[in-house]
Amino acid sequence: MAAALLAQIVQQPGANRPWQISSAGTWAIPDLPAMSLSQKVMSQKGIDLSSHRSRRLTAELMKAADVILAMTQYQVEAIRAEFPEVADKTLLISQLIGQAFDIDDPIMGTEEDYRRCADDLAEILTAGYNRLEDLMRRT
């Protein structure tokens, strides 16, 4: 959901950047579609996730990334442990707004859990967009 929301933000007038935004999971099972509740909630925001397929983090993806955003501190630590060469460009999404808190994965939750997660992500990515631009300029 975060990658799709960020892609939507980047496409807004005045915010267009030639960024490649992608999603991968630290423990993802490859080639699964987005959860049905993710698709439903994002569809209500005008975002189609029907073509999304999960993939795992790989060394190639990590090396190619300019900034790596994770939802939880545990994910940040796992990424830094497995890919120490990207430690300095890996951060919590919440750090975009000057804070450090986890955003829990709503998997196996209710539609409201997915909606709350999507709303939280949208709020953070919108408010933290300028910080993300600064991080991208440094690469």
DSSP file (Angstrom, degrees, kcal/mol; ACC not computed):
  #  RESIDUE AA STRUCTURE BP1 BP2  ACC     N-H-->O    O-->H-N    N-H-->O    O-->H-N    TCO  KAPPA ALPHA  PHI   PSI    X-CA   Y-CA   Z-CA
    1    1 A M     >        0   0    0      0, 0.0     4,-2.6     0, 0.0     5,-0.2   0.000 360.0 360.0 360.0 -37.9    0.0    0.0    0.0
    2    2 A A  H  >  +     0   0    0      1,-0.2     4,-2.7     2,-0.2     5,-0.2   0.922 360.0  48.3 -62.9 -44.0    2.8    2.4    0.8
    3    3 A A  H  > S+     0   0    0      1,-0.2     4,-2.4     2,-0.2    -1,-0.2   0.913 113.3  47.6 -63.4 -41.9    4.4    2.1   -2.6
    4    4 A A  H  > S+     0   0    0      2,-0.2     4,-1.9     1,-0.2    -1,-0.2   0.899 112.7  48.9 -66.5 -40.4    1.1    2.6   -4.4
    5    5 A L  H  X S+     0   0    0     -4,-2.6     4,-2.2     2,-0.2    -2,-0.2   0.917 112.1  48.2 -65.1 -43.0    0.3    5.6   -2.2
    6    6 A L  H  X S+     0   0    0     -4,-2.7     4,-2.7     1,-0.2    -2,-0.2   0.907 108.9  53.6 -65.0 -40.2    3.8    7.2   -2.8
    7    7 A A  H  X S+     0   0    0     -4,-2.4     4,-1.2    -5,-0.2    -1,-0.2   0.889 109.0  49.9 -60.1 -38.1    3.4    6.6   -6.5
    8    8 A Q  H  < S+     0   0    0     -4,-1.9     4,-0.5     2,-0.2     3,-0.2   0.910 110.8  49.1 -66.1 -42.1    0.1    8.5   -6.4
    9    9 A I  H >< S+     0   0    0     -4,-2.2     3,-1.4     1,-0.2    -2,-0.2   0.915 108.3  53.3 -63.0 -43.6    1.7   11.4   -4.5
   10   10 A V  H 3< S+     0   0    0     -4,-2.7     7,-0.3     1,-0.3    -1,-0.2   0.783 105.0  56.2 -63.7 -27.7    4.6   11.6   -7.0
   11   11 A Q  T 3< S+     0   0    0     -4,-1.2    -1,-0.3    -3,-0.2    -2,-0.2   0.569  83.0 108.1 -82.8  -8.4    2.1   11.9   -9.8
   12   12 A Q  S X  S-     0   0    0     -3,-1.4     3,-2.2    -4,-0.5     4,-0.4  -0.365  87.6 -85.5 -68.3 148.9    0.3   14.9   -8.4
   13   13 A P  T 3  S+     0   0    0      0, 0.0    -1,-0.1     0, 0.0    -2,-0.1  -0.269 115.5  15.9 -54.9 135.3    0.9   18.2  -10.1
   14   14 A G  T 3  S+     0   0    0     -3,-0.1    -2,-0.1     1,-0.1    -3,-0.1   0.319 117.3  71.5  84.2  -8.2    4.1   19.9   -8.9
   15   15 A A    <   +     0   0    0     -3,-2.2     2,-0.2    -6,-0.1    -3,-0.1   0.345  61.1 135.3-117.4   4.2    5.4   16.8   -7.2
   16   16 A N        +     0   0    0     -4,-0.4    -5,-0.2    -5,-0.2    -6,-0.1  -0.358  25.0 169.1 -64.8 123.9    6.3   14.8  -10.3
   17   17 A R        -     0   0    0     -7,-0.3     2,-1.7    -2,-0.2    -2,-0.0  -0.965  44.8-118.2-131.3 148.3    9.7   13.1  -10.0
   18   18 A P        +     0   0    0      0, 0.0     2,-0.3     0, 0.0    -2,-0.1  -0.250  64.1 145.9 -81.1  51.7   11.3   10.5  -12.2
   19   19 A W        -     0   0    0     -2,-1.7     2,-0.6   -12,-0.1    -2,-0.1  -0.619  47.7-139.9 -90.2 146.5   11.5    8.0   -9.3
   20   20 A Q        -     0   0    0     -2,-0.3     2,-0.5     2,-0.0   -13,-0.0  -0.944  23.4-167.2-100.3 120.2   11.1    4.3   -9.5
   21   21 A I        +     0   0    0     -2,-0.6     2,-0.3   -18,-0.0   -18,-0.0  -0.931  13.9 165.7-111.9 126.6    9.0    3.2   -6.6
   22   22 A S        -     0   0    0     -2,-0.5     2,-0.4     2,-0.0    -2,-0.0  -0.914  25.5-136.7-139.3 166.9    8.8   -0.5   -5.8
   23   23 A S        +     0   0    0     -2,-0.3     2,-0.3   -21,-0.0    -2,-0.0  -0.968  24.5 160.5-127.3 137.6    7.7   -2.8   -3.1
   24   24 A A        -     0   0    0     -2,-0.4     2,-0.4    30,-0.1    32,-0.2  -0.980  27.1-131.0-151.6 152.7    9.3   -5.9   -1.6
   25   25 A G  B     -a   56   0A   0     30,-3.0    32,-1.8    -2,-0.3     3,-0.5  -0.819  12.1-136.3-112.4 147.3    8.9   -7.7    1.6
   26   26 A T  S    S+     0   0    0     -2,-0.4    -1,-0.1     1,-0.2    30,-0.1   0.838 111.1  13.5 -65.7 -32.6   11.5   -8.9    4.1
   27   27 A W  S    S+     0   0    0     28,-0.1    -1,-0.2    29,-0.1    29,-0.1  -0.016  94.3 150.2-131.0  30.4    9.7  -12.2    4.4
   28   28 A A        -     0   0    0     -3,-0.5    28,-0.1    27,-0.2    29,-0.0  -0.314  47.6-129.3 -69.6 145.2    7.3  -12.1    1.4
   29   29 A I    >   -     0   0    0     26,-0.1     3,-0.8     1,-0.0    25,-0.2  -0.869  43.0-111.9 -88.3 120.0    6.1  -15.2   -0.4
   30   30 A P  T 3  S+     0   0    0      0, 0.0    25,-0.2     0, 0.0    24,-0.1  -0.149  85.0  12.6 -62.1 147.0    6.8  -14.3   -4.0
   31   31 A D  T 3  S+     0   0    0     23,-3.2    24,-0.1     1,-0.2    -3,-0.0   0.648  81.7 138.8  69.8  24.1    4.2  -13.7   -6.7
   32   32 A L    <   -     0   0    0     -3,-0.8    22,-2.7     1,-0.1    -1,-0.2  -0.741  52.9-116.8 -92.5 146.8    1.1  -13.4   -4.5
   33   33 A P  B     -B   53   0B   0      0, 0.0    20,-0.2     0, 0.0     3,-0.1  -0.312  43.9 -81.0 -71.9 164.9   -1.5  -10.7   -5.2
   34   34 A A        -     0   0    0     15,-0.6     5,-0.1    18,-0.5    15,-0.0  -0.338  61.8 -86.6 -60.0 147.2   -2.2   -8.0   -2.8
   35   35 A M     >  -     0   0    0      1,-0.1     4,-2.5    -3,-0.1     3,-0.3  -0.239  37.8-117.4 -55.4 145.7   -4.5   -9.0    0.0
   36   36 A S  H  > S+     0   0    0      1,-0.3     4,-2.3     2,-0.2     5,-0.1   0.863 115.7  51.0 -59.2 -37.2   -8.2   -8.6   -0.9
   37   37 A L  H  > S+     0   0    0      2,-0.2     4,-2.6     1,-0.2    -1,-0.3   0.854 108.2  52.8 -71.0 -31.8   -8.8   -6.0    1.8
   38   38 A S  H  > S+     0   0    0     -3,-0.3     4,-2.6     2,-0.2     5,-0.3   0.941 110.9  47.5 -61.9 -46.5   -5.7   -4.0    0.6
   39   39 A Q  H  X S+     0   0    0     -4,-2.5     4,-2.2     1,-0.2    -2,-0.2   0.908 113.4  47.9 -61.9 -41.7   -7.2   -4.0   -2.8
   40   40 A K  H  X S+     0   0    0     -4,-2.3     4,-1.6    -5,-0.2    -2,-0.2   0.947 114.4  44.3 -65.0 -49.3  -10.6   -2.9   -1.6
   41   41 A V  H  X S+     0   0    0     -4,-2.6     4,-0.5     1,-0.2    -2,-0.2   0.906 116.0  46.9 -64.3 -42.4   -9.3   -0.1    0.7
   42   42 A M  H ><>S+     0   0    0     -4,-2.6     5,-2.7    -5,-0.2     3,-1.0   0.860 106.5  58.3 -70.2 -34.2   -6.9    1.2   -2.0
   43   43 A S  H ><5S+     0   0    0     -4,-2.2     3,-1.8    -5,-0.3    -1,-0.2   0.878 100.6  57.2 -59.9 -37.1   -9.6    1.0   -4.6
   44   44 A Q  H 3<5S+     0   0    0     -4,-1.6    -1,-0.3     1,-0.3    -2,-0.2   0.707 105.9  51.0 -66.4 -19.1  -11.6    3.4   -2.5
   45   45 A K  T <<5S-     0   0    0     -3,-1.0    -1,-0.3    -4,-0.5    -2,-0.2   0.279 126.4-102.8 -98.1   8.1   -8.6    5.8   -2.7
   46   46 A G  T < 5S+     0   0    0     -3,-1.8     2,-0.5     1,-0.2    -3,-0.2   0.710  82.9 126.6  80.5  20.8   -8.6    5.4   -6.5
   47   47 A I      < -     0   0    0     -5,-2.7     2,-0.6    -8,-0.1    -1,-0.2  -0.955  49.7-148.0-117.9 127.8   -5.6    3.1   -6.6
   48   48 A D        +     0   0    0     -2,-0.5     3,-0.3     1,-0.1    -9,-0.1  -0.838  20.7 171.3 -97.4 116.0   -5.8   -0.3   -8.4
   49   49 A L    >   +     0   0    0     -2,-0.6     3,-1.6   -10,-0.2   -15,-0.6   0.251  46.5 110.4-102.7  10.6   -3.6   -3.0   -6.8
   50   50 A S  T 3  S+     0   0    0      1,-0.3    -1,-0.2   -11,-0.1   -11,-0.0   0.784  80.3  46.1 -61.8 -27.2   -4.9   -5.8   -9.0
   51   51 A S  T 3  S+     0   0    0     -3,-0.3    -1,-0.3   -18,-0.1    -2,-0.1   0.514  86.2 117.6 -92.6  -3.5   -1.6   -6.2  -10.9
   52   52 A H    <   -     0   0    0     -3,-1.6   -18,-0.5   -18,-0.0     2,-0.4  -0.382  40.7-175.7 -65.4 138.0    0.5   -6.1   -7.7
   53   53 A R  B     -B   33   0B   0    -20,-0.2    -2,-0.0    -2,-0.1    -3,-0.0  -0.999  24.6-117.3-134.1 136.6    2.5   -9.2   -7.0
   54   54 A S        +     0   0    0    -22,-2.7   -23,-3.2    -2,-0.4     2,-0.3  -0.275  33.2 177.9 -69.8 154.3    4.7   -9.8   -3.9
   55   55 A R        -     0   0    0    -25,-0.2   -30,-3.0   -24,-0.1   -27,-0.2  -0.985  25.6-113.6-152.9 156.4    8.4  -10.2   -4.0
   56   56 A R  B     -a   25   0A   0     -2,-0.3   -30,-0.2   -32,-0.2     2,-0.1  -0.539  38.1 -97.1 -88.0 154.6   11.2  -10.7   -1.6
   57   57 A L        -     0   0    0    -32,-1.8     2,-0.3    -2,-0.2    -1,-0.1  -0.469  46.5-173.0 -64.3 139.8   14.0   -8.3   -0.9
   58   58 A T     >  -     0   0    0     -2,-0.1     4,-2.4     1,-0.1     5,-0.2  -0.902  38.9-110.7-131.3 163.4   17.1   -9.2   -2.8
   59   59 A A  H  > S+     0   0    0     -2,-0.3     4,-2.5     1,-0.2     5,-0.2   0.878 119.0  54.4 -59.6 -37.7   20.6   -7.9   -2.9
   60   60 A E  H  > S+     0   0    0      2,-0.2     4,-2.0     1,-0.2    -1,-0.2   0.924 109.0  46.5 -64.1 -45.4   20.0   -6.4   -6.3
   61   61 A L  H  > S+     0   0    0      1,-0.2     4,-1.2     2,-0.2    -2,-0.2   0.919 113.9  48.7 -62.2 -43.4   16.9   -4.5   -5.2
   62   62 A M  H  < S+     0   0    0     -4,-2.4     3,-0.3     1,-0.2    -2,-0.2   0.912 111.2  49.1 -65.2 -42.4   18.7   -3.2   -2.2
   63   63 A K  H  < S+     0   0    0     -4,-2.5    -1,-0.2     1,-0.2    -2,-0.2   0.878 111.9  49.3 -64.4 -37.7   21.8   -2.1   -4.2
   64   64 A A  H  < S+     0   0    0     -4,-2.0    -1,-0.2    -5,-0.2    -2,-0.2   0.704  92.6  97.6 -75.7 -20.2   19.6   -0.3   -6.8
   65   65 A A     <  -     0   0    0     -4,-1.2     3,-0.1    -3,-0.3    24,-0.0  -0.441  52.6-166.2 -76.1 141.2   17.6    1.6   -4.2
   66   66 A D  S    S+     0   0    0      1,-0.4     2,-0.4    -2,-0.1    -1,-0.1   0.799  83.9  14.9 -88.0 -36.2   18.4    5.2   -3.2
   67   67 A V        -     0   0    0      2,-0.0     2,-0.5    23,-0.0    -1,-0.4  -0.998  67.5-158.3-139.7 137.9   16.1    5.1   -0.2
   68   68 A I  E     -c   90   0C   0     21,-3.0    23,-2.6    -2,-0.4     2,-0.5  -0.975  10.0-165.3-120.8 120.1   14.6    2.1    1.6
   69   69 A L  E     -c   91   0C   0     -2,-0.5     2,-0.3    21,-0.2    23,-0.2  -0.892   5.5-173.3-108.5 132.7   11.5    2.6    3.7
   70   70 A A  E     -c   92   0C   0     21,-2.4    23,-2.6    -2,-0.5    24,-0.3  -0.874  24.8-140.0-121.9 156.6   10.3    0.0    6.2
   71   71 A M  S    S+     0   0    0     -2,-0.3    32,-2.6    21,-0.2     2,-0.3   0.767  83.1  35.0 -87.4 -26.7    7.2    0.0    8.3
   72   72 A T  S  > S-     0   0    0     30,-0.2     4,-2.0     1,-0.1     5,-0.1  -0.913  73.4-124.3-130.0 155.6    8.7   -1.4   11.6
   73   73 A Q  H  > S+     0   0    0     -2,-0.3     4,-2.8     1,-0.2     5,-0.2   0.863 113.6  59.4 -62.1 -35.6   12.0   -1.2   13.4
   74   74 A Y  H  > S+     0   0    0      1,-0.2     4,-2.3     2,-0.2    -1,-0.2   0.907 105.7  48.0 -60.0 -41.8   12.2   -5.0   13.3
   75   75 A Q  H  > S+     0   0    0      2,-0.2     4,-2.7     1,-0.2     5,-0.2   0.909 110.3  51.9 -65.0 -42.2   12.2   -4.8    9.5
   76   76 A V  H  X S+     0   0    0     -4,-2.0     4,-2.7     1,-0.2    -2,-0.2   0.940 111.9  46.4 -58.3 -47.6   14.8   -2.0    9.5
   77   77 A E  H  X S+     0   0    0     -4,-2.8     4,-2.2     1,-0.2    -1,-0.2   0.893 112.2  50.4 -63.8 -40.1   17.0   -4.2   11.7
   78   78 A A  H  X S+     0   0    0     -4,-2.3     4,-2.4    -5,-0.2     5,-0.3   0.914 112.1  47.2 -64.3 -43.0   16.5   -7.2    9.5
   79   79 A I  H  X S+     0   0    0     -4,-2.7     4,-3.0     1,-0.2     7,-0.2   0.938 113.3  48.0 -63.5 -46.9   17.3   -5.3    6.4
   80   80 A R  H  < S+     0   0    0     -4,-2.7    -1,-0.2    -5,-0.2    -2,-0.2   0.851 113.1  48.8 -63.9 -34.3   20.5   -3.8    7.9
   81   81 A A  H  < S+     0   0    0     -4,-2.2    -1,-0.2    -5,-0.2    -2,-0.2   0.913 119.2  36.8 -71.2 -43.0   21.6   -7.2    9.2
   82   82 A E  H  < S+     0   0    0     -4,-2.4    -2,-0.2     1,-0.3    -3,-0.2   0.821 132.2  28.0 -79.4 -31.2   21.1   -9.0    5.9
   83   83 A F    ><  +     0   0    0     -4,-3.0     3,-2.4    -5,-0.3    -1,-0.3  -0.586  66.5 168.1-129.4  69.4   22.2   -6.1    3.7
   84   84 A P  G >  S+     0   0    0      0, 0.0     3,-1.3     0, 0.0     4,-0.3   0.746  72.4  70.1 -59.3 -23.2   24.7   -4.1    5.8
   85   85 A E  G 3  S+     0   0    0      1,-0.2     3,-0.1     2,-0.1    -5,-0.1   0.648 102.0  44.6 -69.1 -13.4   25.8   -2.1    2.7
   86   86 A V  G X  S+     0   0    0     -3,-2.4     3,-1.5    -7,-0.2    -1,-0.2   0.251  78.6 109.2-111.3  11.4   22.4   -0.4    2.6
   87   87 A A  G X  S+     0   0    0     -3,-1.3     3,-1.3     1,-0.3    -2,-0.1   0.874  75.7  54.4 -56.0 -40.6   22.2    0.4    6.4
   88   88 A D  G 3  S+     0   0    0     -4,-0.3    -1,-0.3     1,-0.3    -2,-0.1   0.626 111.2  44.4 -74.0 -11.8   22.7    4.1    5.9
   89   89 A K  G <  S+     0   0    0     -3,-1.5   -21,-3.0   -22,-0.1     2,-0.5   0.191  93.9  94.5-114.8  16.8   19.8    4.4    3.4
   90   90 A T  E <   +c   68   0C   0     -3,-1.3     2,-0.3    -4,-0.2   -21,-0.2  -0.934  48.5 149.9-111.3 126.9   17.3    2.3    5.3
   91   91 A L  E     -c   69   0C   0    -23,-2.6   -21,-2.4    -2,-0.5     2,-0.2  -0.964  47.7 -89.4-149.3 164.8   14.8    4.0    7.6
   92   92 A L  E >   -c   70   0C   0     -2,-0.3     3,-1.2   -23,-0.2     4,-0.4  -0.508  33.8-126.4 -71.3 143.3   11.4    3.8    9.1
   93   93 A I  G >  S+     0   0    0    -23,-2.6     3,-2.0     1,-0.3     4,-0.3   0.897 111.4  61.4 -55.7 -39.5    8.6    5.5    7.1
   94   94 A S  G > >S+     0   0    0      7,-0.5     5,-1.7   -24,-0.3     3,-1.5   0.726  88.2  71.3 -63.5 -20.7    7.7    7.4   10.3
   95   95 A Q  G X 5S+     0   0    0     -3,-1.2     3,-1.6     1,-0.3    -1,-0.3   0.699  80.4  75.0 -68.7 -17.1   11.2    9.0   10.3
   96   96 A L  G < 5S+     0   0    0     -3,-2.0    -1,-0.3    -4,-0.4    35,-0.3   0.773 101.4  42.0 -62.9 -24.2   10.0   11.0    7.2
   97   97 A I  G < 5S-     0   0    0     -3,-1.5    -1,-0.3    -4,-0.3    -2,-0.2   0.100 127.3 -98.2-110.2  21.5    8.1   13.1    9.7
   98   98 A G  T < 5S+     0   0    0     -3,-1.6     2,-0.2     1,-0.3    -3,-0.2   0.701  91.8 100.4  76.0  20.5   10.8   13.2   12.4
   99   99 A Q      < -     0   0    0     -5,-1.7    -1,-0.3    -6,-0.1     2,-0.2  -0.703  61.9-139.5-125.3 178.9    9.4   10.4   14.5
  100  100 A A        +     0   0    0     -2,-0.2     2,-0.3    -3,-0.1   -27,-0.0  -0.688  45.2 129.3-145.9  87.6   10.3    6.7   15.0
  101  101 A F        -     0   0    0     -2,-0.2    -7,-0.5   -30,-0.0     2,-0.2  -0.974  52.4-108.8-139.2 154.3    7.3    4.5   15.4
  102  102 A D        -     0   0    0     -2,-0.3     2,-0.6    -9,-0.1   -30,-0.2  -0.482  14.5-147.7 -80.2 149.6    6.1    1.2   13.8
  103  103 A I        -     0   0    0    -32,-2.6     2,-0.1    -2,-0.2   -10,-0.1  -0.967  27.8-133.6-113.7 109.9    3.2    1.0   11.4
  104  104 A D        -     0   0    0     -2,-0.6   -32,-0.0     1,-0.1    13,-0.0  -0.370  15.1-115.1 -70.6 139.6    1.8   -2.5   12.0
  105  105 A D        -     0   0    0      1,-0.1    -1,-0.1    -2,-0.1     9,-0.1  -0.574  18.8-146.4 -69.1 128.1    0.9   -4.7    9.1
  106  106 A P    >   +     0   0    0      0, 0.0     3,-2.8     0, 0.0     8,-0.2   0.396  45.5 146.5 -80.6   6.6   -2.8   -5.1    9.0
  107  107 A I  T 3  S+     0   0    0      1,-0.3     3,-0.1     6,-0.1    -2,-0.0  -0.137  73.9  10.9 -50.0 133.4   -2.5   -8.7    7.6
  108  108 A M  T 3  S+     0   0    0      1,-0.2    -1,-0.3     2,-0.0     2,-0.1   0.530 109.8 116.9  72.1   9.5   -5.3  -10.9    9.0
  109  109 A G    <   -     0   0    0     -3,-2.8    -1,-0.2     1,-0.2     2,-0.1  -0.183  69.7 -83.3 -92.6-169.8   -7.0   -7.8   10.4
  110  110 A T     >  -     0   0    0     -3,-0.1     4,-1.9     1,-0.1    -1,-0.2  -0.341  40.9-101.1 -87.9 171.1  -10.3   -6.2    9.6
  111  111 A E  H  > S+     0   0    0      1,-0.2     4,-2.6     2,-0.2     5,-0.2   0.885 125.8  55.7 -59.1 -37.9  -11.2   -3.8    6.8
  112  112 A E  H  > S+     0   0    0      1,-0.2     4,-2.8     2,-0.2    -1,-0.2   0.877 103.6  54.0 -63.8 -37.0  -10.9   -1.0    9.3
  113  113 A D  H  > S+     0   0    0      2,-0.2     4,-2.2     1,-0.2    -1,-0.2   0.917 111.2  45.6 -61.5 -43.5   -7.4   -2.1   10.2
  114  114 A Y  H  X S+     0   0    0     -4,-1.9     4,-2.7     2,-0.2    -2,-0.2   0.902 113.2  49.8 -66.4 -41.2   -6.4   -1.9    6.5
  115  115 A R  H  X S+     0   0    0     -4,-2.6     4,-2.8     2,-0.2    -2,-0.2   0.925 111.2  48.6 -64.5 -44.2   -8.1    1.5    6.1
  116  116 A R  H  X S+     0   0    0     -4,-2.8     4,-2.7     2,-0.2    -1,-0.2   0.912 112.5  48.8 -62.3 -42.5   -6.4    2.9    9.2
  117  117 A C  H  X S+     0   0    0     -4,-2.2     4,-2.8    -5,-0.2    -2,-0.2   0.939 112.9  47.1 -62.6 -46.8   -3.0    1.6    8.0
  118  118 A A  H  X S+     0   0    0     -4,-2.7     4,-2.6     1,-0.2    -2,-0.2   0.903 113.3  48.7 -62.6 -41.2   -3.6    3.1    4.5
  119  119 A D  H  X S+     0   0    0     -4,-2.8     4,-2.5     2,-0.2    -1,-0.2   0.915 111.9  48.8 -64.9 -42.9   -4.7    6.4    6.0
  120  120 A D  H  X S+     0   0    0     -4,-2.7     4,-2.5    -5,-0.2     5,-0.2   0.930 113.0  47.6 -61.7 -45.5   -1.6    6.5    8.3
  121  121 A L  H  X S+     0   0    0     -4,-2.8     4,-3.0     1,-0.2     5,-0.3   0.925 111.9  49.7 -61.8 -45.1    0.7    5.7    5.4
  122  122 A A  H  X S+     0   0    0     -4,-2.6     4,-2.2     1,-0.2     5,-0.2   0.911 112.0  48.6 -60.7 -42.7   -0.9    8.4    3.2
  123  123 A E  H  X S+     0   0    0     -4,-2.5     4,-2.6     2,-0.2     5,-0.2   0.927 114.9  44.1 -64.1 -45.5   -0.6   11.0    6.0
  124  124 A I  H  X S+     0   0    0     -4,-2.5     4,-2.7     2,-0.2    -2,-0.2   0.931 114.5  48.3 -66.4 -45.9    3.0   10.2    6.7
  125  125 A L  H  < S+     0   0    0     -4,-3.0     4,-0.3    -5,-0.2    -1,-0.2   0.866 114.9  46.0 -65.8 -35.5    4.0   10.0    3.0
  126  126 A T  H >< S+     0   0    0     -4,-2.2     3,-1.0    -5,-0.3     4,-0.3   0.953 117.8  41.5 -69.5 -49.9    2.3   13.3    2.3
  127  127 A A  H 3< S+     0   0    0     -4,-2.6     3,-0.3     1,-0.2     4,-0.2   0.825 120.5  44.6 -66.9 -31.0    3.7   15.1    5.3
  128  128 A G  T 3X S+     0   0    0     -4,-2.7     4,-2.3    -5,-0.2    -1,-0.2   0.329  81.2 103.7 -96.5   7.8    7.1   13.6    4.8
  129  129 A Y  H <> S+     0   0    0     -3,-1.0     4,-2.6    -4,-0.3    -1,-0.2   0.901  79.7  50.8 -59.1 -43.8    7.4   14.1    1.1
  130  130 A N  H  > S+     0   0    0     -4,-0.3     4,-2.2    -3,-0.3    -1,-0.2   0.901 110.1  50.5 -62.6 -39.4    9.8   17.0    1.3
  131  131 A R  H  > S+     0   0    0    -35,-0.3     4,-2.3    -4,-0.2    -1,-0.2   0.906 110.0  50.7 -62.8 -41.1   12.1   15.0    3.6
  132  132 A L  H  X S+     0   0    0     -4,-2.3     4,-2.5     2,-0.2    -2,-0.2   0.908 107.8  52.6 -63.8 -41.8   12.0   12.2    1.1
  133  133 A E  H  X S+     0   0    0     -4,-2.6     4,-2.1     1,-0.2    -1,-0.2   0.915 108.7  50.9 -58.3 -42.7   12.9   14.6   -1.7
  134  134 A D  H  X S+     0   0    0     -4,-2.2     4,-1.2     1,-0.2    -2,-0.2   0.919 110.0  49.2 -60.6 -44.3   15.8   15.8    0.4
  135  135 A L  H  < S+     0   0    0     -4,-2.3     4,-0.4     1,-0.2     3,-0.3   0.896 110.8  50.4 -62.2 -40.0   17.0   12.2    0.9
  136  136 A M  H >< S+     0   0    0     -4,-2.5     3,-1.0     1,-0.2    -1,-0.2   0.858 105.8  56.1 -67.7 -35.3   16.7   11.5   -2.8
  137  137 A R  H 3< S+     0   0    0     -4,-2.1    -1,-0.2     1,-0.2    -2,-0.2   0.792 100.9  59.6 -66.7 -27.1   18.7   14.5   -3.7
  138  138 A R  T 3<        0   0    0     -4,-1.2    -1,-0.2    -3,-0.3    -2,-0.2   0.625 360.0 360.0 -77.8 -12.6   21.6   13.3   -1.5
  139  139 A T    <         0   0    0     -3,-1.0    -1,-0.2    -4,-0.4    -2,-0.2   0.463 360.0 360.0 -88.7 360.0   22.0   10.1   -3.5
